[in-house]
Amino acid sequence: MKKILMIILFRVFSLIVLTATISVCSVHKSSLEGHWSGVAILNNEETSIKLDLVTENDSLFGNWSLPDLGMLKIPFQNFEFDADSGTILGDWNFINGTLEGNTISGDLNWHDSRAKFRIEKSQPEPLPYSQKEIEFHNGAVTLAGTLVIPEDQTPRTAVVFLHGSGQATRWQNLFFADRLARLGIASLIYDKRGSGKSTGNWTRSSLQDLAKDAISAIDFLKSQAEIQEVSLWGHSQGCWVASVASSQTDDISFMIMVSGGGATPYEEEMYSYQIALNHAGASEVDKTEANDLLGKYFNYLRIGQKRNELLQAIEIARKKEWYKFVAIDKILPSEKNRHNWSWVATYNPVPDIEKMKFPILLLFGENDTDGPVDLAVRNWKKGLSKTGNKDYTIKIFPKANHGIRLGGHHGGGNGWPWFADGYLETLSSWLVEHAVK
């Protein structure tokens, strides 16, 4: 559950918010309105960068894109503009540039590195699809999202995108929704409960709750005249959500599972803890002590007993050098909330996999440190074999990480985090075969 609950801290590639600091030199903020496009260079690697800025009620808003890296129209957060200094302020990362005519150039902070960028005013590309703001409901929870519909309104397949761990908004999936729309496939991307404009609280929700959100999304799409079939796309934790949801509905035409499912949550968590301890150079004694503490922790999640014993063990372990690599006190649910997280210690996806009779695409990165790829693949094959489902494709991308990426920011390099060779092409060709009508 370290990975599941602390993902806000670790999965920043899909939640990055740029802070822009742009020297404007007495130019009014309205001069920044419009579409800007250009390049950013990091360690001699070049990638495209785009900004879209608008003013509303004398305030400046916008979004940013690094489309080659799978990040499309991510809204700026906590956006402020200082008319005197010409600075634009957001959250974590930042751009520091100077506006000269129709060009902004300067530096872009990318995690622990600094890239050079240059963008110019340009005309945005016309989109071959529409975006419709929608809401659907799971009981008292309202899920807010965007329905992406190709411009041809012919009845078609639609894909529901399911989130990984932690807080997550629809924008993390817009890049793939854009690609699907260009293939003639509709998408529903939505803010996870407790994120963006959606109500509820994912930290006080169970796997079953998240699966019911997915089923509510399916039901919403079934009510739309332009939608003929509905499918699921899950990443990481979203694969377990999809597995549970698929066992409770007959309305799924296919699934795409990326870096997840197969292995149990417990197996994935223990795997990621061992990777962290090994990477830190922990001794065998340290690992034994850490695993003993983790055993107490997962036992508490499983049956809700011996919490005080666990708390005492945590206090003793805090003094150990290895503890910072497990730090379970930061993710320990309360006694009242434990039942919502017991699935991390108890859920087994194989029985749900054994019910899947539709086409499935399974994609993994060979160097995924968040879960045991070989075990996951074996369990997927085991479950699908038992149900007699032969219409599945499994591909493992060499040296790729949990996000099917290579390069910088946890991808094993110092440059940009590129998608693994063949990843996007595999997705497109499989979809053309299984979804494009």
N, C-alpha and C positions, 0 to 999 in steps of 0.2 A: 504493500500500500504506500510505501515511500514514493514509488513512481506514480501511483494513482492519485494521491492527494497533493503531492508537492510539484505536480507537473507545471503549475503556473510559473515556478521558478526555473524549470529546466527546459521546457519546450518553447523557448522564446522565439524560435524561427517563425512560428505561425502566429505569434501574438505580438511581434515587434511593433513598437510605435515610434515613429521618427520624431525627433525634436528638431525643428528647423530654426536656424539662426541666420537670417538673411539681411545683410546691410542694404538699405534701400535708398539712402541719400536723398531725403526729402521727396521721394516719389510716393504718391498716395497709394493706399493698399489696393485700390481698384485696379492699379496697373498690374497687380499680381494675378488677377482673375484670368482663368482660362486653362488650357492644356499645355503642359510643358513636357518635353521628351528629350532624351539624350543618352549619355553613357556614364557609367561609374567604373572606375578602374581600381582594382585591389590586387596588389602584388603581381602586376602586369597582366591580370585577367580582366577582361572587359565584359560588362553586362549592361543591358538596357535599364533605364530608370525613367519613370514617368510620375508627374504630379498633376493633379487636377484641383484647382483652387477657385472658390466662389465667395462672394460677400453676401451676407444676409443680415438685415437690420444693423448695418455698419460693423458686423463681425465677419471675420475671415474663417472659412471652413475648407476642408479639403481631404484628399486621400492620396496615397502613394502606391506605386507599383514597382516591383522588380519582376517583370513577367517571365524572364528567362529562368528565374529561381522559384516560380510557382506562387508568387505573391501578387495578388491583383486587387487594386482599389481598396487597400486597407485604410479605414478612416483614421485621420489624426485624432488623438485623444487630448483632453485638457488643452484645447487649442487657444492660444492667445496671440494678439498682435500689438506691439508697442509702436505707435505711430511716430514717436519721437526718434527712437533708435532704429526702427524698421525691423525689429526682431519678431520672429514667429516661434512660439514656444509650444512644445508638445510634451511627451513623457520621457521614454528611456534613451533611445539613440538620438543623434542629432545631425542636422546638416548645418554647416557654417559656410555661407556663401555670399556673394555680392551680385546685386542686380545691375547690369549694364545694358541698357536698351531692352532687347528681347532675349537676353541671355542671363542665366544665373549659373555661376561656377564657384567651386570651392571644395570643401572637405565634407565627407560623410563618415561619421563614426559607425563602424560595423563591429559590434561586440568589442573585442580587445584590439581591433585594427582600425586603420583610418584609410578611407578610399578617396580618390579625387573624382569629382563629378562635374559635368557640364550639361545643362539643359537649355533648350530654347523654346520660345512660344511656337506652337504648331497646331495643326488641325487634328482633332481626335479622329480615330478610325470609326466609321459607322459600324454599329453592332448589328449582327444578323439575328438578333433576338430581342425580346422585351423582358423587362424585369418588373414583376408585380408584387408589391408588398402585401403579405397575407398574415392571417392569424389562424391557429387551430388550437384545440383544447384537449387536455387530458384531465378530466375532473376540474378541480379548481385552478389548475395551472394553465396559463395562457402561453403558448409558444409562438413567438414572432419570427417571421422568415420572409424569404423572397422566392417567388416562383419564376424560374428562368425558362422562357418558352421560345423556341425557334420561331422565326418570323412566319414561316409556313404553319398555319394553324391546324393542319391535318392531325387527326387523332394519333397519338404516339406513345412511346414508352417514356416513363418518367423515373428518375432515380432520386431516392431519399438519401442524403448524406448524413452519416452518423458520426458523432464526435469521438475523439480520444478522451483521455483523462483530463480532469480539471476544468477550469473555466474555458469556454469556447464560444465564439460567435460565428455567424454564418459566413463572414468574409474569409475565413480560413479555407473555405471550400469553393469560393467563387472562381478561382483559377480553373479547377476541374469542371465546374458547371459551364464555364465559358467554352471549354474544349468539347464538352458533350453537346452543347447547343449547336456548334459548328458541324457536328455529325448528324444533327436532326433529332437529338434526344433532349427531353426536358429535364429539369432538376428542381428539387426543393431543398434549399439550404436554409437552415434556421439556427437561431440563437439557442444554445443549450439552456435548459432551465436554470434560472438564476444568473444568466449572462445576457449582455446586451439588453434587448427590450423584452425578453421573456421573464415571466414571473417564476416563483418557486425558488428552490435552493438545492443545487446538486449535492452539496455537502451533507444534506439531511435527506437524501434520496437513495433508494436501493437500485440494484441492477434491474430488478423487475419494474421499478418506476421508469427508468430510462427506456426500457423495452416498450413499455406502454406509450411513452412519448412517440417512439418510432411507429407503433401501430396506429396511433392517432394521426400521424403524418400520412401513413398509407391510406387511412380512411378519408382524409381530406382530399388526397389526390384522386381517389376513386369517385369523388363527387364532382370532379371537374370534367366537363364535356370533352375537352381536348385531350384528355389522358385516357389511354387504352389499357396500358399495363404498368405495373409498378415494381420497381426493383430496389435493392439496398446496396449501399456502398459504405463499408465500415473501415476505419483505420484504428489500429491499436485496440484500446478498450471498446471502441465502436464495433469490433468484430464479435465480442461477447454479447453486446447489446443486440446486434443483428441475429446472432444465433438464438437467443432467447425469443426475440420477436418472431423469427421464422417458425418457431415451434407452436406459435399461437395464432397463426393466420395461414390461409391457403392462397393469399393474394400476391405472392412474390414470384416474379418471372425469372429473375436471376440475381446473383449476388457477386459483388467484387469485394474481396477481403484483403486488406493491405497491412502486413506486419502485425498479425494478431490472430486470435482464436487458436484452436487446437490444444495448446498447452493450457493448463488451469491458471487462474490468477495467482494462486499460491506458488506454482512452479515458476511463473514469470518473475514474481517478486523475489523469491529466493535466488533465482539466477542473477537478477540485476544487483542484489546485495553482494553476491559472491564476486561478480565482476568488479564492483566498486572496491571491495576489500583487497582483491588481488592487485588491482591497479595501484592501490595505495601502498602495496608492499607489506601488508599485514602478515604477521607470523602465524604459524599453525595454531599456536596457543591463542593468539588474538582471535583467529577465525572460529575456534572452538567456543570461546567465550561469547563472541557475537552471535553465533548460531544458537547457543543456549538461550540467550536473551530473545532472539527472534522466535524461537520455539514457544516461549512463554507468551509472547505478543500474539502470535497467530492462534494459539490455544484460547487466549482471551477473546479474540474475534470470533472464534468458532463456537464457543459454548458460554461465554460471558461470565466465567468464574475466575477466581484468584486475581482480581484486579489489584488488590493491595499488594500481593506478592510481586506482581509485575511492576508496580510503581516503586517498590523498594529495590528491585533489581535494576531499574532504570537509574535510580539515584546512585547506586554503586557504580554502574557502568559509565556514568557521566565523566568520571575521573580517568577513564581509559582513553588512550590515544585513538583507538579504533572507533570509539562511539560516534564521532562526528560523521562517519560513513554510513551509519544506520539511523541515528537520531530519531527514534520512533516516538519520543515524547511530543514531537511537533505534529504528528499525524494521529496520535492516539484518540479515538473517538470516545465521547462520554459514555457512561453506562446507558443513558437514555437513547443515545444515537447509535450504539453498537450494533443493534439489529440491522440497521441500514447498510453496514459494512461487513457483516458476517460472510457475505458471498465471496469476499476476497480470499477467505480461508476454506470455503466449502464448495464453490461452484465448479462443476465439471462440464465442459462444453460438449464432450463426445456424445452423450445421449441426444442432445439437440442436433448435432451433426448427422446422426444416424437417421434423422427424419427428413433430411434435405434431398429432394428429388429433382431439383432444378439445376441449370448450369451455374458453375461457380468458377471464378478466376481468383487464384490465390497467389499473392506476390509478397516476397520477402527479400530482405537485405542480408547477405552472408555474414556481415559483421555487426548485426543487430546486438547491442549490449542490453537491450531492455527485455529480451526474452529468448528462450532456447529454440532456435529455428528448426533444428533437426527434429526435436521432440514434437514441435507443433505440426510439422509436415507429416510425421508418422501418425499422429492422432487424426489429422484430417483424412489421410488415406484410409486409416482403420475405420473411421466412422462412415465415410462415403462408400467404402467397399461393403460394409454390412448392409447398407440400404440398397446396394446394387446400382449406385449412381456412378456412371462412367464418364459423364459429361462435365469433367472438371479439368482445369489447367493449373499447374503449379510451376512457378518460375522463381528461382533464387538468383538475385543479381550479385555478381562477384564484388566483394569489398564494400558493398553498400551498407548504410546504417539503417536505423529504424524508420527514417523518412525516405528510404530508397534513394539516398544521396551520397555523393562523394565530395571531397574537397574540405573547405573550411567549416568552422563552427560544428565540431563533433563529427565531421565527416572524414577526418584523417588527413587534413591538409591545412594550408594557410590562405587559400583563396576563397572564392565564392562556393557555396554549397550547391553544386550542380546535381540535377537528377542523374541517376545511373544511366549509362548508354542502353538504349532499347526500352527503357521503362515506359515512356509516353507512347512509343510506337506499339508496344505490346498491348497497352490499354486500348488504343484506337483500333487496332486490327481485331482484337477480341470483340469489342463492341460492335464493329461493323458486321461481324459474323453472327452475333447473338442478339443484337438489339435494333439495328437499323432496319426499318421496314421498307 
